[in-house]
Amino acid sequence: MDLNFTPEEDEFRIKVRRFLEENIPKSGLGDGREGREDKAWLARAKEWQRKLYEAGYVAMAWPKEFGGQALEPVRQSIVNDEVVRAKAPYLIGGSGLGMLGPTLISWGTEEQKKRYLPKILTAEEIWCQGYSEPGSGSDLASLRTRAEIVGDEFVVNGQKVWTSGAQYSDMMFCLVRTDPEAPKHRGISYILIDMHSPGLTVRPLVQMTGDRGFNEVFFDNVRVPRKNLVGKLNEGWIVANATLFHERNMLGSASGSEQRFNRLRALAKSIQRNGHPLSEDPVFRQRLADLQIRVEAMRLHAMRQLTDQIRGRQPGIEAMINKLVGTELNHDLATAAMEAMGDDSMLARDEPSVVDKGYWPYEWMFSLGLVIGGGTSHIQKNIIAERGLKMPKSR
Ligand SMILES: Cc1cc2nc3c(=O)[nH]c(=O)nc-3n(C[C@H](O)[C@H](O)[C@H](O)COP(=O)(O)OP(=O)(O)OC[C@H]3O[C@@H](n4cnc5c(N)ncnc54)[C@H](O)[C@@H]3O)c2cc1C
């Protein structure tokens, strides 16, 4: 593992930093999670992604023929760090960029790559993930949404749940059961569904943050062209896992945790306890030190993953570690902030005396969701134990 950047990479970082300083939307996108129902917000969010893409800072490692630049992953990692550092709005097309795109690059047909990848980059098409169903979350392979082949189409019936962003998505990458007789992992296929198809209904669900971030999606005889199958028929489980690998990597970001830690430290400096800033309280300092050590461990883990990517080493269980450690750390950072704020942590976002713009109560609730989404911590621990540590399987 080499922790140093080359002079060219440092120069590149400065260029990216300057671009972000000059181009980040000054208002209207908030922290990226508000206004999802609002068409004007959606248009601005898409415009931001397009701008970043046109500047050459999105999916830089993707192949050139599909709109990427085939660059080393280190360049993208620098951009990602700087985007977090600059508190730039998150990218509306994140599911396409972070999950479906890399999956299609490995598993898609040439036609699928040509058709879908460029529009993911420019945010012309937004994607959502249709995996979870009522009763099939951790035990995803038990999913029951059925797709029958009729002529050159799949006819889909069933229901998905917790589908983030379905309310504004154009397309869904979806797991369906195509062989109900086969053992559960072997009768699943991975298909791409147009969200504007007749028979498809999206019903928003309200999270405890008050946002309508995710949805129920119902399929009533939804027709999907057979050419929208990714990988082989009934062998979608392996493709699904490729997507999950990318999702788990996406959910734990070392630079994101570092930013949250810096914000927590600033908060502790601003709060007075017994006539002194809380940051000088020995007990709270100890807690900050403990959290900082975990943030630093995450950073080193990210560097190790980057080194593996550059050297072309096959990834192992690193993504699960990233997801497990990163999402729990983010929630613990928010918990420390909530406790530091005491009663003030109960204030609503629009209260005039709200602390730090109401960031922490929102972050506390949102980060709890990410400990669950993308596979719960228990499931990550099971996978790390079984595949990483080679411990005996529970079933
Ligand atoms: C914010 C958020 C966004 C999401 N977005 C999406 C999305 O866009 N698309 C999508 O398809 N899904 C999405 N999900 C759903 C998510 O993937 C599931 O919530 C998750 O996989 C857990 O499934 P479940 O909710 O059915 O819980 P369950 O599987 O019912 O689990 C309940 C509890 O039992 C534990 N448990 C279950 N099985 C085991 C086991 N074998 N060993 C140990 N413990 C176990 C779990 O850890 C959990 O604590 C999202 C969820 C959240 C919170």
The ligand as an SDF file (V2000), in Angstrom:
LIG
                    3D

 53 58  0  0  0  0  0  0  0  0999 V2000
  -32.7550    3.6830    3.7420 C   0  0  0  0  0  0  0  0  0  0  0  0
  -33.0180    2.3800    3.0280 C   0  0  0  0  0  0  0  0  0  0  0  0
  -33.0020    2.3460    1.6480 C   0  0  0  0  0  0  0  0  0  0  0  0
  -33.2780    1.1350    0.9750 C   0  0  0  0  0  0  0  0  0  0  0  0
  -33.2780    1.1510   -0.3960 N   0  0  0  0  0  0  0  0  0  0  0  0
  -33.5540    0.0050   -1.0550 C   0  0  0  0  0  0  0  0  0  0  0  0
  -33.6220   -0.0050   -2.4940 C   0  0  0  0  0  0  0  0  0  0  0  0
  -33.4410    1.0250   -3.1500 O   0  0  0  0  0  0  0  0  0  0  0  0
  -33.9210   -1.1650   -3.1100 N   0  0  0  0  0  0  0  0  0  0  0  0
  -34.1380   -2.3230   -2.4280 C   0  0  0  0  0  0  0  0  0  0  0  0
  -34.3680   -3.3450   -3.0560 O   0  0  0  0  0  0  0  0  0  0  0  0
  -34.0950   -2.3550   -1.0600 N   0  0  0  0  0  0  0  0  0  0  0  0
  -33.8280   -1.2210   -0.3670 C   0  0  0  0  0  0  0  0  0  0  0  0
  -33.8030   -1.2240    1.0160 N   0  0  0  0  0  0  0  0  0  0  0  0
  -34.1520   -2.4530    1.7230 C   0  0  0  0  0  0  0  0  0  0  0  0
  -32.9810   -3.1330    2.4040 C   0  0  0  0  0  0  0  0  0  0  0  0
  -32.1440   -3.7740    1.4880 O   0  0  0  0  0  0  0  0  0  0  0  0
  -33.5720   -4.1140    3.4380 C   0  0  0  0  0  0  0  0  0  0  0  0
  -34.2270   -3.3400    4.4260 O   0  0  0  0  0  0  0  0  0  0  0  0
  -32.5100   -4.9620    4.0800 C   0  0  0  0  0  0  0  0  0  0  0  0
  -31.9540   -5.8660    3.1730 O   0  0  0  0  0  0  0  0  0  0  0  0
  -33.0760   -5.7520    5.2870 C   0  0  0  0  0  0  0  0  0  0  0  0
  -34.2170   -6.4590    4.9410 O   0  0  0  0  0  0  0  0  0  0  0  0
  -35.5630   -6.3090    5.7820 P   0  0  0  0  0  0  0  0  0  0  0  0
  -35.8580   -4.8640    5.9740 O   0  0  0  0  0  0  0  0  0  0  0  0
  -36.5930   -7.1440    5.1200 O   0  0  0  0  0  0  0  0  0  0  0  0
  -35.2240   -6.8900    7.2270 O   0  0  0  0  0  0  0  0  0  0  0  0
  -35.2290   -8.4220    7.6550 P   0  0  0  0  0  0  0  0  0  0  0  0
  -34.5100   -9.2250    6.6450 O   0  0  0  0  0  0  0  0  0  0  0  0
  -36.6320   -8.8130    7.9900 O   0  0  0  0  0  0  0  0  0  0  0  0
  -34.3580   -8.3970    8.9700 O   0  0  0  0  0  0  0  0  0  0  0  0
  -34.9100   -8.1040   10.2650 C   0  0  0  0  0  0  0  0  0  0  0  0
  -33.7930   -8.2510   11.2880 C   0  0  0  0  0  0  0  0  0  0  0  0
  -33.3540   -9.6200   11.3360 O   0  0  0  0  0  0  0  0  0  0  0  0
  -31.9500   -9.7060   11.1300 C   0  0  0  0  0  0  0  0  0  0  0  0
  -31.6220  -10.9200   10.3660 N   0  0  0  0  0  0  0  0  0  0  0  0
  -32.2990  -11.3980    9.2930 C   0  0  0  0  0  0  0  0  0  0  0  0
  -31.6940  -12.5130    8.8180 N   0  0  0  0  0  0  0  0  0  0  0  0
  -30.6140  -12.7400    9.6080 C   0  0  0  0  0  0  0  0  0  0  0  0
  -29.5890  -13.7280    9.6170 C   0  0  0  0  0  0  0  0  0  0  0  0
  -29.5380  -14.7240    8.7110 N   0  0  0  0  0  0  0  0  0  0  0  0
  -28.6140  -13.6280   10.5680 N   0  0  0  0  0  0  0  0  0  0  0  0
  -28.6550  -12.6180   11.4890 C   0  0  0  0  0  0  0  0  0  0  0  0
  -29.6100  -11.6690   11.5230 N   0  0  0  0  0  0  0  0  0  0  0  0
  -30.5680  -11.7090   10.5910 C   0  0  0  0  0  0  0  0  0  0  0  0
  -31.5950   -8.4530   10.3390 C   0  0  0  0  0  0  0  0  0  0  0  0
  -30.2390   -8.0900   10.5170 O   0  0  0  0  0  0  0  0  0  0  0  0
  -32.5580   -7.4290   10.9550 C   0  0  0  0  0  0  0  0  0  0  0  0
  -32.0220   -6.9110   12.1440 O   0  0  0  0  0  0  0  0  0  0  0  0
  -33.5500   -0.0430    1.7080 C   0  0  0  0  0  0  0  0  0  0  0  0
  -33.5750    0.0100    3.1090 C   0  0  0  0  0  0  0  0  0  0  0  0
  -33.3190    1.1910    3.7710 C   0  0  0  0  0  0  0  0  0  0  0  0
  -33.3610    1.2020    5.2730 C   0  0  0  0  0  0  0  0  0  0  0  0
  1  2  1  0
  2  3  1  0
  2 52  2  0
  3  4  2  0
  4  5  1  0
  4 50  1  0
  5  6  2  0
  6  7  1  0
  6 13  1  0
  7  8  2  0
  7  9  1  0
  9 10  1  0
 10 11  2  0
 10 12  1  0
 12 13  2  0
 13 14  1  0
 14 15  1  0
 14 50  1  0
 15 16  1  0
 16 17  1  0
 16 18  1  0
 18 19  1  0
 18 20  1  0
 20 21  1  0
 20 22  1  0
 22 23  1  0
 23 24  1  0
 24 25  2  0
 24 26  1  0
 24 27  1  0
 27 28  1  0
 28 29  2  0
 28 30  1  0
 28 31  1  0
 31 32  1  0
 32 33  1  0
 33 34  1  0
 33 48  1  0
 34 35  1  0
 35 36  1  0
 35 46  1  0
 36 37  1  0
 36 45  1  0
 37 38  2  0
 38 39  1  0
 39 40  1  0
 39 45  2  0
 40 41  1  0
 40 42  2  0
 42 43  1  0
 43 44  2  0
 44 45  1  0
 46 47  1  0
 46 48  1  0
 48 49  1  0
 50 51  2  0
 51 52  1  0
 52 53  1  0
M  END
$$$$
